Amino acid sequence: MELTWKSVVARRMKRHYLTEPAATPVDGVRAMCGAHAQILAAGELSVALRVADATRETVQQAAGLVKTFGPRGTVHLLPLDDLPLWTGALSALPPGAQVPEVMRMTPGQTAEVISAVGEALAHDDLTVDELTDEVVRRTGAWAGDLVMPAFQGYWPRWRQAISDAANAGVLCYGPNRGRSTTYSNPHRFKPFEPLPSERALTELLHRYLYAYGPATPQQFARWLKTTPTFVRPYFDNLPQVELAGQTAWLAPGDDDFPEEKAEGVRLVPYFDAYGVGSFPRELLFPGKAFTRATARGQAGNYPLLLVDGIVAGVWHQKKSGRTLHVTVEAITPLNRRRRRLLDAEVDRLAAILACTPSLTVGDVTVGPHA
């Protein structure tokens, strides 16, 4: 079966709740296969944009979401009920590049740290310094050796295993204590067991293909930050299609594509899942959009203007008092209808952030992540 890019975009937009809203923040996050939350405000905005009448507070107060480490080892919001899937899949990925020898831990030491983290967080939320004290007390002085270069100093050795502890299901983020981040143990919210690795990776692939498909092993591996060789066997026996002259894969039984194209104007924040997880890049970011809105093909660096589901520019927001100043740089010309839709989208952003909207259509002069 040969698919049109128009039908693929229309399906992705619908499944990402960018054409029709989700019922709850959990539904929106699950549909994206996680909301990138390294910058939490951007992650909350991603989710709120997908839920009718939601605000940042709606997302912040939503039951059933947890902030933890997700794909690519980056911080994400994930549904609490999906932690068995995520921990089973992420803990099964092959290790990445080795750290310098002076920093390394043996597999046994890593297991000790993970166990110590789980025990330390079993009853209390702890700051990273408090957690360091507990891990060193439970394992040994070696865990506290300052060997990890970080900013203007060094972090203790054990901290390289924080994401491993999250993947093992014994660490997530807790509520902030003033300006300090805390960590918690997700079992305190809802006890669970990680799914067996083969089952978890198979299910995660099917969910990714449902949200972002059709896709290739190379694209899935890039999204997950692993190797195509590792994930390729999980594509065996999946249905194949043709998209833009390339073979791609679908989830089992998921071959329904709309005939109509996506229509509308949307503004999504940087690191929004729609841009980060969607391929082929050169079709989603056509022409000038590729150089303007990606970093040599890496998506997420800029907030995106979407016109009919395709990247058509970038934008920037700045709060001044109670006013949200939004600047939109459009690569694709905006006719009167699209300009009205853009006005409505800026109004929606301002409502999410409890601000008064102000829109300027012109060049965005700030750099990425601003």
C-alpha positions as CSV (number, residue, x, y, z in Angstrom):
1,M,0.0,0.0,0.0
2,E,1.3,3.4,-0.9
3,L,0.3,6.3,1.4
4,T,0.2,10.0,0.8
5,W,1.9,12.4,3.1
6,K,-1.4,14.3,3.4
7,S,-3.1,11.3,4.9
8,V,-0.2,10.5,7.3
9,V,-0.2,14.1,8.6
10,A,-4.0,14.1,9.1
11,R,-3.8,10.9,11.1
12,R,-0.9,12.0,13.3
13,M,-2.6,15.4,14.0
14,K,-5.8,13.7,15.1
15,R,-4.0,11.1,17.2
16,H,-2.0,13.8,18.9
17,Y,-5.2,15.6,19.8
18,L,-4.2,18.6,17.7
19,T,-7.4,18.6,15.7
20,E,-9.8,17.4,18.4
21,P,-9.1,17.8,22.1
22,A,-8.3,15.0,24.5
23,A,-10.6,14.3,27.5
24,T,-7.9,14.4,30.1
25,P,-4.2,15.3,30.5
26,V,-3.4,11.6,30.9
27,D,-5.0,10.8,27.6
28,G,-3.0,13.6,25.9
29,V,0.3,12.4,27.4
30,R,-0.4,8.8,26.5
31,A,-1.2,9.7,22.9
32,M,2.2,11.4,22.6
33,C,4.1,8.5,24.1
34,G,5.1,10.9,26.8
35,A,5.5,14.7,27.0
36,H,9.0,16.1,27.0
37,A,9.4,17.9,30.3
38,Q,13.1,18.8,30.7
39,I,11.7,22.3,30.7
40,L,8.6,21.6,32.7
41,A,6.7,24.7,31.6
42,A,7.0,23.7,28.0
43,G,5.8,20.2,28.8
44,E,2.8,21.5,30.7
45,L,2.0,23.7,27.8
46,S,2.2,20.8,25.3
47,V,-0.3,18.9,27.3
48,A,-2.7,21.7,28.1
49,L,-2.9,22.6,24.4
50,R,-4.3,19.1,23.7
51,V,-7.1,19.2,26.4
52,A,-10.2,21.3,26.1
53,D,-10.2,24.3,28.4
54,A,-7.1,23.1,30.2
55,T,-4.6,25.5,31.8
56,R,-1.1,24.8,33.2
57,E,-2.7,24.3,36.6
58,T,-5.0,21.6,35.1
59,V,-1.9,19.7,34.1
60,Q,0.0,20.4,37.3
61,Q,-2.9,19.1,39.4
62,A,-3.8,16.1,37.1
63,A,-4.0,12.8,38.9
64,G,-2.2,10.0,37.1
65,L,0.9,11.7,35.7
66,V,4.4,11.3,36.9
67,K,7.6,13.2,36.0
68,T,10.4,10.8,35.4
69,F,13.0,9.8,32.8
70,G,11.6,8.6,29.4
71,P,12.9,8.1,25.9
72,R,16.4,9.3,25.1
73,G,17.1,9.5,28.8
74,T,15.3,12.9,29.0
75,V,12.8,14.0,31.6
76,H,9.2,13.3,30.5
77,L,5.7,13.4,31.9
78,L,4.3,9.8,31.7
79,P,1.0,8.2,32.8
80,L,1.5,6.5,36.1
81,D,-0.4,3.5,34.9
82,D,2.1,3.1,32.0
83,L,5.2,2.8,34.2
84,P,5.3,-1.1,34.0
85,L,5.5,-0.6,30.2
86,W,8.1,2.1,30.3
87,T,10.4,0.6,32.9
88,G,10.3,-2.8,31.2
89,A,11.2,-1.3,27.9
90,L,13.8,1.3,28.9
91,S,15.6,-1.0,31.3
92,A,16.1,-3.5,28.4
93,L,17.9,-1.1,26.1
94,P,21.6,-1.8,25.5
95,P,24.0,0.5,27.3
96,G,25.3,3.6,25.5
97,A,28.9,4.8,25.2
98,Q,31.1,4.1,28.2
99,V,32.0,7.0,30.5
100,P,35.7,7.7,31.2
101,E,37.3,5.0,33.3
102,V,37.7,7.3,36.4
103,M,33.9,7.6,36.5
104,R,32.8,4.0,35.9
105,M,30.9,1.7,38.2
106,T,30.8,-2.0,37.8
107,P,27.5,-3.7,37.1
108,G,27.4,-4.8,40.7
109,Q,27.9,-1.2,42.0
110,T,25.2,0.1,39.7
111,A,22.8,-2.6,41.1
112,E,23.8,-1.5,44.6
113,V,23.0,2.1,43.8
114,I,19.7,1.3,42.3
115,S,18.7,-0.7,45.4
116,A,19.9,2.0,47.7
117,V,18.0,4.7,45.8
118,G,14.8,2.6,46.0
119,E,15.2,2.0,49.8
120,A,16.0,5.7,50.5
121,L,13.0,7.0,48.7
122,A,10.6,4.3,49.9
123,H,9.1,6.6,52.6
124,D,10.4,10.1,52.0
125,D,11.0,12.6,49.2
126,L,14.6,13.7,49.2
127,T,16.7,16.4,47.6
128,V,19.7,15.2,45.6
129,D,22.1,16.1,48.4
130,E,19.9,14.2,50.9
131,L,19.7,11.3,48.5
132,T,23.5,11.3,48.1
133,D,24.0,11.0,51.8
134,E,21.6,8.0,51.9
135,V,23.1,6.2,48.9
136,V,26.7,6.6,50.3
137,R,25.5,5.4,53.7
138,R,24.0,2.3,52.1
139,T,26.7,1.5,49.6
140,G,30.1,3.0,50.5
141,A,32.3,6.0,50.1
142,W,33.0,5.1,46.5
143,A,29.5,6.1,45.5
144,G,30.2,9.7,46.7
145,D,33.5,10.2,44.9
146,L,33.3,13.5,43.0
147,V,34.2,12.3,39.6
148,M,31.4,13.5,37.3
149,P,32.2,16.9,35.7
150,A,29.2,19.2,36.1
151,F,28.9,22.9,35.5
152,Q,31.6,24.5,37.7
153,G,32.3,21.4,39.8
154,Y,31.9,17.7,40.1
155,W,29.0,15.4,41.0
156,P,29.3,12.2,43.0
157,R,29.8,8.9,41.1
158,W,26.4,7.4,41.9
159,R,24.5,10.2,40.0
160,Q,25.3,8.6,36.7
161,A,22.8,5.9,37.7
162,I,19.8,8.2,38.3
163,S,18.2,7.4,35.0
164,D,19.0,3.7,35.6
165,A,17.1,3.9,38.9
166,A,14.2,5.5,37.1
167,N,14.2,2.8,34.4
168,A,14.2,0.2,37.1
169,G,11.1,1.8,38.5
170,V,12.4,3.0,41.9
171,L,12.9,6.8,41.2
172,C,10.8,9.6,39.8
173,Y,10.5,13.3,40.6
174,G,8.7,14.5,43.7
175,P,7.2,17.9,44.5
176,N,9.7,20.8,44.6
177,R,10.8,21.9,48.1
178,G,11.0,25.6,47.6
179,R,13.5,25.9,44.7
180,S,15.0,22.5,45.3
181,T,14.1,19.4,43.2
182,T,13.2,16.3,45.1
183,Y,13.0,12.7,44.1
184,S,10.5,10.1,45.1
185,N,9.7,6.4,44.6
186,P,6.8,5.8,42.2
187,H,5.8,2.6,44.1
188,R,4.5,5.0,46.9
189,F,1.9,6.1,44.5
190,K,1.0,2.8,42.9
191,P,3.0,-0.4,43.3
192,F,3.9,-2.1,40.1
193,E,6.2,-4.6,38.4
194,P,8.1,-3.8,35.1
195,L,6.8,-5.8,32.2
196,P,9.1,-8.4,30.7
197,S,11.4,-6.7,28.3
198,E,10.2,-8.4,25.1
199,R,6.6,-7.7,25.8
200,A,7.3,-4.1,26.9
201,L,9.4,-3.3,23.8
202,T,6.9,-4.8,21.5
203,E,4.1,-2.8,23.1
204,L,6.1,0.4,23.1
205,L,6.9,0.0,19.4
206,H,3.2,-0.5,18.6
207,R,2.3,2.6,20.5
208,Y,4.9,4.6,18.8
209,L,3.7,3.4,15.4
210,Y,0.1,4.2,16.4
211,A,1.1,7.8,17.2
212,Y,3.9,8.5,14.7
213,G,3.6,5.7,12.1
214,P,4.3,4.7,9.5
215,A,8.0,4.6,10.6
216,T,11.2,2.8,10.0
217,P,13.5,1.0,12.4
218,Q,16.0,3.9,12.0
219,Q,13.4,6.4,13.0
220,F,12.1,4.4,16.0
221,A,15.7,3.9,17.2
222,R,16.5,7.6,16.9
223,W,13.4,8.5,18.9
224,L,14.3,5.9,21.6
225,K,18.1,6.7,21.4
226,T,19.3,3.2,20.7
227,T,20.5,1.4,17.6
228,P,18.5,0.3,14.5
229,T,20.2,-3.2,14.9
230,F,18.6,-3.6,18.4
231,V,15.1,-2.6,17.4
232,R,14.9,-4.1,13.9
233,P,13.8,-7.6,15.1
234,Y,10.7,-6.1,16.7
235,F,9.5,-4.9,13.2
236,D,9.4,-8.5,11.9
237,N,5.9,-9.5,10.6
238,L,4.6,-5.9,10.9
239,P,2.6,-4.6,7.9
240,Q,4.7,-2.6,5.4
241,V,3.7,0.4,3.3
242,E,5.3,2.9,1.0
243,L,5.7,6.5,1.9
244,A,7.6,9.0,-0.2
245,G,9.4,6.1,-2.0
246,Q,10.5,4.5,1.2
247,T,9.3,1.3,3.0
248,A,7.9,2.0,6.4
249,W,6.0,0.0,9.0
250,L,2.6,0.1,10.8
251,A,1.3,-1.3,14.0
252,P,-0.7,-4.6,13.5
253,G,-4.1,-4.0,12.0
254,D,-3.7,-0.2,12.0
255,D,-4.0,0.6,8.3
256,D,-6.9,3.2,8.5
257,F,-5.9,6.6,7.1
258,P,-8.2,9.6,6.4
259,E,-8.8,10.9,2.9
260,E,-9.1,14.5,4.0
261,K,-6.1,16.6,4.9
262,A,-5.5,18.2,8.3
263,E,-6.5,21.8,8.4
264,G,-5.8,24.6,10.8
265,V,-3.1,26.6,12.5
266,R,-1.5,25.4,15.7
267,L,1.3,26.7,17.9
268,V,3.3,24.1,19.8
269,P,6.2,24.7,22.3
270,Y,9.7,23.6,21.8
271,F,10.3,19.9,22.3
272,D,6.7,19.2,21.6
273,A,6.3,15.5,20.9
274,Y,4.7,16.0,17.5
275,G,7.8,17.6,16.0
276,V,10.4,15.5,17.9
277,G,8.9,12.1,17.1
278,S,7.6,12.6,13.5
279,F,9.5,11.6,10.4
280,P,10.5,12.0,7.6
281,R,12.0,15.3,8.8
282,E,12.3,16.8,5.3
283,L,8.5,16.3,4.8
284,L,7.4,17.7,8.1
285,F,9.9,20.6,7.9
286,P,9.8,21.3,4.1
287,G,12.1,23.8,2.4
288,K,13.2,26.7,4.5
289,A,11.5,25.2,7.6
290,F,14.2,22.6,7.8
291,T,17.0,25.1,8.3
292,R,14.9,27.6,10.3
293,A,13.2,25.2,12.7
294,T,15.7,22.3,13.2
295,A,19.3,22.0,14.2
296,R,20.7,20.0,11.2
297,G,17.6,17.8,11.4
298,Q,17.3,17.7,15.2
299,A,13.8,18.9,16.1
300,G,12.7,20.5,19.3
301,N,14.9,23.5,19.5
302,Y,12.2,26.0,18.4
303,P,8.5,26.4,19.1
304,L,6.7,25.5,15.9
305,L,4.0,27.1,13.8
306,L,2.0,24.3,12.2
307,V,-0.2,25.1,9.2
308,D,-2.3,22.1,8.2
309,G,0.0,19.9,10.2
310,I,3.2,21.0,8.5
311,V,5.9,23.2,10.0
312,A,5.4,26.7,8.5
313,G,7.4,28.8,10.9
314,V,8.6,29.4,14.4
315,W,7.4,31.6,17.3
316,H,8.5,33.0,20.6
317,Q,6.7,34.0,23.8
318,K,7.6,36.5,26.5
319,K,5.6,37.5,29.5
320,S,5.5,41.1,30.7
321,G,3.4,41.6,33.7
322,R,0.0,40.0,32.8
323,T,0.6,40.2,29.1
324,L,1.8,37.4,26.9
325,H,3.7,38.8,24.0
326,V,3.8,36.2,21.1
327,T,5.9,36.8,18.0
328,V,5.2,34.4,15.1
329,E,7.6,34.2,12.1
330,A,5.7,32.6,9.3
331,I,7.5,31.0,6.4
332,T,4.2,30.1,4.7
333,P,2.1,33.1,3.9
334,L,-0.9,33.6,6.2
335,N,-4.1,34.5,4.4
336,R,-7.0,36.1,6.2
337,R,-8.5,32.8,7.3
338,R,-5.2,31.5,8.7
339,R,-4.5,34.8,10.4
340,R,-7.9,34.5,12.2
341,L,-7.0,31.0,13.2
342,L,-3.6,32.2,14.5
343,D,-5.3,34.9,16.5
344,A,-7.4,32.3,18.1
345,E,-4.4,30.1,18.8
346,V,-2.6,33.0,20.6
347,D,-5.7,33.6,22.6
348,R,-5.7,29.9,23.7
349,L,-2.0,30.2,24.7
350,A,-2.7,33.2,26.8
351,A,-5.7,31.5,28.5
352,I,-3.5,28.5,29.4
353,L,-1.0,30.8,31.0
354,A,-3.7,33.2,32.5
355,C,-2.4,36.2,30.5
356,T,-3.7,38.8,28.1
357,P,-2.6,38.0,24.6
358,S,-0.5,40.3,22.3
359,L,0.5,39.0,18.8
360,T,3.2,40.3,16.5
361,V,3.8,38.7,13.1
362,G,7.4,39.2,12.2
363,D,10.9,37.9,12.6
364,V,11.8,35.9,15.8
365,T,15.2,37.3,16.7
366,V,16.0,35.1,19.7
367,G,17.9,31.8,19.5
368,P,16.7,28.3,20.3
369,H,15.3,27.4,23.8
370,A,14.7,31.1,24.5
